[in-house]
Amino acid sequence: MEHYDIVIIGAGSGNMIVNRKFASKKVAIIEANKFGGTCLNVGCIPTKMFVYTADVAAHIREAARFGITARLDSVDWPAIVDRIFSRIDANVAAAKQFREDNPNVTVYSTRARFIEDHVLELAPTDDEGAPGGTGAPSTGGQRISADQIVIATGSRPTIPDQFSSFDAVASGRVPVYTSDDIMRIPQLPDRLVIVGGGFIAAEFAHVFSELGVEVTLVERGPALLRHHDGEISQRFTALASKQWKVRLNTEVTAVEESPGGARVTLSTGDVLECAALLAATGRAPDTGELGLGNTSVRVEEDGRIVVDAHQRTSADGVWALGDVCSPWMLKHVANHEARVVQHNLLHPGELIKTDHRVVPSGVFTAPQIATVGLTSEMASEAGLDVVESVFDYKDVAYGWAMDDPEGFCKVIVDRPTGLIVGAHLLGAHATALIQQVVQAMTFGISAAEMARGQYWVHPALPEVVENALLGARIR
């Protein structure tokens, strides 16, 4: 049995771990799909490249508001897809080739399954390294062992349970796309039904609608983005309803094949005809095929691996990071956890902890949304004495320039300490504007110090944050 110092299962953020400091270690990286993981292949990066394309289309359509005559003549979907994935696929190939060229690293392009805590069985492959790609050693179902194993298999998209009972779906006559494959759909559908009301649904609704697709969102709850601050959710739901067809408090009860693609029946009795159906109901930790039942690794009911503050699992010498164990399915969180695991593998006597105190996130839809810290509802449930301040984009000079009547910044400040405990933005560049609040929260800068302890460029958009902070008077 081949033995390694370290085995890493998953080449997304897990691939970041091995650097020149590991040159003396014998390392194996196991990746059944593509190097780069969810973010590079089917997540953050390609979706934002599509979002930017959609933003360009939106600017053209809205040009008349600013006295500019412009027209969007057509959308070349194959060209859009080629521009995005030609670059991504090249990066994936380069990342894999780089690892294969490391003399101390062996790349296995296949799946791995635990036999016991430190023994893995590799799924059989042919001489070309299939199914995970070409060039990997032929495994033949061999077993390997390691002193340290890092689980970084990420997440997979989920599809509503009831879809498996629909014959047209189960037989494959009606494909149900997910965020993993909708971006490579052969042609742009004329009508798209998206099931879900979270950030994935919101982003793809923006992308496809701006490219000329008639989009219908079907959400079983009373609002979109329900896990966000209530004011964000309420305002965004209202704005989304003006852009797309939004069906709230509604579920899909049947899916049938139709000449145009699919016929979707809703719990309201309405029937939707569409060319494509997208399930955007979230993602789940990708642990189902790892054989963790053969180990002492503790797993939650939802498949999430339990880790401590050092990213250690309950099995000695087995670590986990990213979507497979984190409640935050965010690339920047996975990268942080990878750096923690990297240090701890190199310095077992000087372990460091992950820092999840201030975790921001963004939704790249229309308009953009960014959030960090507590929502109003969370602060209330925690019994905190807080003051809230909301300031609109339209009330700062750059908001005038953009003619933006919708954007706003909301900050939540702890009254006893004056510290910011939450912030939520809806509007252009929200994901950039929130970073200054993240800094203040991370380094313990009070709202008053943040607002008055520095210059704010005038007349720039960050003034909306400045004014929200100034409005959070605690005395």
N, C-alpha and C positions, 0 to 999 in steps of 0.2 A: 504494500500500500504506500503510495506516494505521500510524504509528510511535508507540511509547510509550517513556517513560523506563523504566517498570517494568511487567512483566506477571507476575501471580501465578496459577499454575494450581492451583486448589484453594482452597476457602473454609472450611476447618476452622481449624486453627491459623494457616494462611497469611493468613486474614482479619484476624488480630491485628496484622499488620505495619503496615498503613497507618493512621497517626494524623495529627494536625494538623501534625506536622513534615514531612509529605509533601505539604502543600497546594500547593507550587509544582511538584510532579511530575505528569506526565501518566501515569495508572495505569490498567491494565486488570486485572480479576479475572475469571477463567474458571472456571466451576463447572458441571459437567454434571448434577449431582444437586441436593443441597440444601445451603444455607449451614449452617455448623456442623459439617460433616464427620461422621466416624464417631462421635465422642464424643457430640455432641448428638442425633443422629438414630437411631443403631442401637447405640451403645456405652455408655460410662460412665454417662451421665445416665439414660436410660430404664431400663437394666438395674438400676441402684441404686434407682430408684423402684419397680420390680417387687420387688426384694429386700426393701425396707422393708415393702412390703405383705405379702410372705411371712413376714417376721419378726413382724408383727402377728398373723397367723394362728397362727404357732408359739407365741407368748406365750399366746394364748387356749387352745390345746390343752394347754399345760403348766401352766396355772393351778392345777390340782388339787394339784400338788407343794407349792404354797405355801398350801394351805388355802382356796383361792378356787374357788367353783363357777362355771364358765363353760362355754359351749358355742358352737361354730362352726356355725351353722345352714346357711349357704349361701355360695357364692362367686359374685359377679356379674361374670363375666369382661368383658363389654362395658363395664360401668361402670368397671372397673379400667383398661382400655385407654383409655377416653375421658378419664379423669382425667389420665392420664400424657401422652397425645399431644396433647390439646387445648392443654396448656401448652407442650409442646415445639414443636408446629407453629406456634403463635403466635410463639414466639421465633425460629424459622427465618424466618418471613415478615418479622418486624421487622428482623432482621439484614440480610436482602437489601434491604429497602426503604431502610434507613439508607445502605447503600452506593450504591444507585441515586440517592439524594438528594445524594451528594457531587458537587460540580460538576467535580472533577478526576478522577473515577473512572468508568470504563465497565465495566458488568457484562455479560459474555457467558454466557448460560445454554446452554452447549453443550460439546462435547468439543474438545480441541486436540491437534494432532499436529505434531511438529517436522518441518520440511522441511530445515532446517540449524540450526546452533547458535542463531541469533537470529531465526529466521523460523518462525512457526507457521501452520498451516492449520486453520481452524475448520470443524467439521462443519456441514453445511447445517441451517438451522432455518427455520421458517415465520415469518410476521409477528408471531406471538405469542411467539416465542422458544422454541418447543418444540424438542427434547424436554426440555430442562432446566428449564423453567418458563415463566412468562409475563412479558412486559414487556421482554425483552432485545432488542437490535437484531437484525434479520434478517441472518444472516451470508452465506447463499448460498455457503458454502464459501470465503469470502474468506481472504486471508492478511494477517497482521499481523506487525510486527517490534518489537523492543525492545532497548534498551541492556542491561538487566538482566532476567533471567527467574528466577523462583523456582518450583521444582517442589515442590508440597505436596499431592499427590494421594492421600496416605494409603494405606490397605490395603483388601484385599477378602477375603471369607471363602473358604476352600478346601474342596473336597469330595474325599474319597478317590478316587484314580484308578480303582479297580475299579468305582465306581458308574456310570461311563459305559458299562460293558459290560452293565449290567442293562437289559433291554429295557423293563421297566415304568418305569424311571427315565428312560431316554433318550427314550421316547415321551411322557413327561409324565403318564402315567396315575397314577404315584405321585410326588407332589412330595417333594423333599428340602429341608427347610427349613434355613436357616442363621441365624446371629445377626442377619443383616440383616432377616429377615422373620418370624421365629417370634413376635416380640412383637405382631405385628398379625394373628395367625392368627384366623380368624372366630369360632371357638368353642374352648372348653377341651377338649382331647382327654381321653378317659378313661385311655388308655395311651400313653406316649411312650417311644420308644427314642432314646437319645442316643449317638451314636458319637463317642468321644473321652474323654480323661481329664485334660485340662488345665483351666485356670481358667474358660474359657467353659462347658465341660461341667459343672463343679462348681457354677457360679452358677445355670445354668438348671435343673439337677437340684433344687437347693434351692427355687427359685421355684415350679416346677410341682408338686413333691411336696407342698409346704405348702399349695398351693391345691387339693389333692385328687387329683392325677394320679398314677397308678401309673408310676413311672419306672424304666427299666432303662438302666444305663450299660454300654456295650461298649467296652472298652479293649484295644488289641492288646498293651500292655506288662504287666509284672508288678505295677504299682502305679499309683495316681492321683497327679497332680501330681509327676511323676517329676523335673522340673527344679528342684524345691525341695530344701531340706535333707532329708537322708534321714530324720531323725526326724519332720519335718513330714509327709513323704509317707507314712511307715509308719503314723503315728497317724491321719492323715486317712483313709487307705484303710480302716482298721479301723472308724472311725466312720461313714464313708459306707456301708459294707456293712451297717450296722445300720439305715440310713435308707432306702436304695434297693436295688434288685437290681443287683449289680455283677458283671459278667463280665470277668475279667482274662485276659490271654494269649489273647485271642479276637478274631477278625475277622469282618466280614460277608462272606459268600460269595454271597448271592443276595438280591434284593428282588423280590417279586411283588405284584401287586394282589390284595386280598382284600376281601370285603364290608365289613369293619370299617375298611379303610384300606390297610394294608400287611402283608405276611407277610415277615419277615426271617429268613433262614437264617444260622446262625453256623458258624464253622469247627469247633466242637465237635459239630455235627450237630443242635443244638437249634434249634427254630423259635419265633420270637416273633411274636405278633399285636399290632399297635398301630394307633392311630388317626392317629399322626403320627410322622415320622422326622426327627430333627435331626442334621445333620452339624456337630459342634463340634470340628473337628480343626485349628483354627488359622487364621491369616490370612497373606496374602502381600502384598508391596509392589505397589501398583496402578500398574504401569509398562507393562503389555502393549500398550496402545493409544497410547502417547506417541510412537512413532516414534523412539526414542532411537538406533536403528541409523543414523539419518541425521545423527547428531551426533558430537561427540568426547567426549560424556559417558560415563564408564566405568560399567559395570553388572556386578554379580556374577551368577553363574549362577542364583541364586534370584530375580533381578529387582531386588535392592536396589541403589540408586544409591550409588556410592562418593563420600564427601565427606571433606574434611580437617577440622581442628579449628575452622576458621572457617565451616564449612558450605558451602564452595565445592566444586563438582564439578570434574572435569578439564577442562571447557570454560570458558574465560574468560568471566566475566559471567553464569554460570548457577549458581544456588544450589539447595540442596534441604534439606528439613527434615521431621521427623516420621517416620511409619511407612514412608514411601517410601525412607528411607535409614538409619534408626536401628535398631540391634539391639534397642532397647527400644521396643516398641509400646505406649507409655504416653502419655496426654494431657499429664501434667506434663512429660515429656521434650520432647514436641513444642512445648509453650508456651515452654519454656526456649530451645529452638533457634530459635523464631520471634523471640524477643527478641534473640538473637545476630545473626540475619540482619537484623533491623530496624536495629540499631546499625551493622552493617557496610555496609549500603546507604547510610546517612546519613553515615558517617565512613570512607570507603575508605582513608584514610591512617592510621587508628587502629583496625585490626581487633582484635576481641576473640575469645576462644575459648570454645567450649562447655565446661561443667564436668560431666563424667559420672562423677566419682569416687564419689559416694554417691547411688545411685538406688534409692529404696524402691518397693515395689509391694504391692498388696493383692488378696486374693481374697475377694469378698463372698458366701461360701457359709455353710454351717452345720457347724462354727463358722467364724467369720472367720479369715483367715490374713493375716499381714503379714510381709514379709521385706526385709532390706537387707544389702548387702555379701556376704561370702563364706559359703558353706555349709561344713559340716564337711569334706565331700568335696573341695571346692575348696582349702581350707586345707591339707589333707593332700597333695593333688597338687602344690601350690606349695612343699611342704617347710617350711611355717611352723611355728614352735614356739608353739603356742597352748594356752590353757586354756579349757575350756568349762564353763558353769554353766547348769543348768536349774532353774527354780523354778515350782511349780504354782500355779494360781489358788486351789485349795482350801486352800492354806496361808497365805493372807492373809485378813484380816477380811472384805473385800468379796466375796471368793470364797465365804466362808461364806454371806454374805447371798444370793448368787446361786445357792447350792447347785450349784456348777460343779465336777464331778469331772474334767473333761477338759482345761481350758485350761492352757497353760504358756507360759513365756517362756524362750528359750535365747539366751545371749550367747556370743560367741566373741572372746576377747581375746588379742592378741599379747603373749606373755610378756616379750620383751625391752623393749618400750616401754610396756606397760600400756594401749595403745590398743585400742578396740573395732574389730574388723575385720568383724564380722557379727552379726546378730540376727534371730531368727525367733520369731514368736508365733502361737499357735493358741488362739483363744478369743474371747469377747465383747469388742468394741471394740478388737480387735488393730490395726486400721488407724489408730486414734487413738493408741494407746499407743506405737506404734513411732516416732512423730515425735520424742519426746525422745531416742531413740537416734540418729536421723538427725542431730539437732542436735549431739550429742556427737561423732559421727564427722566431720561437716562442719567443725567448729571445733577439732578436735584435742583434745578433752577426754578425759582418761583415764577408764577404768572406775572407778577409786578416787575420782577427783575428782567424777565424775558422781554416785556413790553417796553420798558423804559431804560434798560441798561445797555442799549445798542442803537445804532442808526438803522433805519429801515429805508431802503432805496425808494425814492418817490419819483414818479408815480407808478411803482411796480405792483404787481398783484399780491405779493406777500403782505401788503398793508391790510389785507382782509384779515389775516391772522393777527397782526398787531392790534387792530381795532377790537377783535373778539377778545383778546387778552385784556385790553384796557377796560372792556365792559364787565369783566369778572371782578367786580369790587367786593372785597370781603369784609370791609369795615364801613 
